[in-house]
Amino acid sequence: MARHYEDSTSTVKTRRQQEDQRRMAFRRAIEDRCEQRQLQQSISDYPELHWQASAAAQRSVQPAR
């Protein structure tokens, strides 16, 4: 009986850890999305910065020859 109790306790711990990991991943995704939206909003306030950032990004993405 004691063995069964230990197994179920470890199963519950494992499940809670997995739930916590999923919850934290979801929370991080939400925070990343909020930061991305704030950055996009600040860029849209200054369109000249958007053009500079786009040009710099395109130069850095060009494939090597």
Secondary structure per residue as TSV (DSSP state, phi and psi in degrees):
chain	resnum	aa	ss	phi	psi
A	1	M	-	360.0	-41.3
A	2	A	H	-64.0	-37.1
A	3	R	H	-62.9	-43.9
A	4	H	H	-61.5	-39.3
A	5	Y	H	-64.4	-42.9
A	6	E	H	-64.3	-41.3
A	7	D	H	-62.6	-44.5
A	8	S	H	-68.8	-33.5
A	9	T	H	-65.6	-43.1
A	10	S	H	-68.6	-33.7
A	11	T	H	-65.3	-43.0
A	12	V	H	-64.2	-42.1
A	13	K	H	-61.7	-45.4
A	14	T	H	-62.2	-44.7
A	15	R	H	-62.9	-42.0
A	16	R	H	-64.2	-40.2
A	17	Q	H	-62.9	-42.3
A	18	Q	H	-63.9	-41.6
A	19	E	H	-63.1	-42.1
A	20	D	H	-62.4	-42.2
A	21	Q	H	-62.9	-43.0
A	22	R	H	-64.1	-42.5
A	23	R	H	-62.3	-43.5
A	24	M	H	-67.3	-39.1
A	25	A	H	-62.6	-42.4
A	26	F	H	-63.6	-43.2
A	27	R	H	-63.9	-41.9
A	28	R	H	-62.7	-39.8
A	29	A	H	-62.4	-41.9
A	30	I	H	-64.6	-44.3
A	31	E	H	-63.6	-42.2
A	32	D	H	-61.5	-42.4
A	33	R	H	-63.6	-42.0
A	34	C	H	-63.4	-43.1
A	35	E	H	-63.6	-40.8
A	36	Q	H	-62.7	-42.4
A	37	R	H	-65.0	-40.6
A	38	Q	H	-63.9	-42.0
A	39	L	H	-63.6	-44.5
A	40	Q	H	-61.0	-40.2
A	41	Q	H	-64.6	-42.6
A	42	S	H	-68.3	-33.1
A	43	I	H	-68.6	-39.7
A	44	S	H	-68.4	-20.0
A	45	D	H	-71.0	-25.9
A	46	Y	-	-127.9	82.9
A	47	P	H	-59.4	-29.7
A	48	E	H	-64.8	-31.2
A	49	L	H	-71.1	-34.1
A	50	H	H	-62.3	-43.2
A	51	W	H	-65.4	-40.2
A	52	Q	H	-65.1	-43.2
A	53	A	H	-65.8	-39.8
A	54	S	H	-64.6	-43.8
A	55	A	H	-64.2	-41.4
A	56	A	H	-65.6	-39.4
A	57	A	H	-66.7	-40.0
A	58	Q	H	-65.6	-39.1
A	59	R	H	-65.4	-37.2
A	60	S	H	-76.8	-16.7
A	61	V	H	-93.9	-14.3
A	62	Q	S	-57.8	136.1
A	63	P	-	-68.5	149.8
A	64	A	-	-74.2	145.7
A	65	R	-	-106.7	360.0
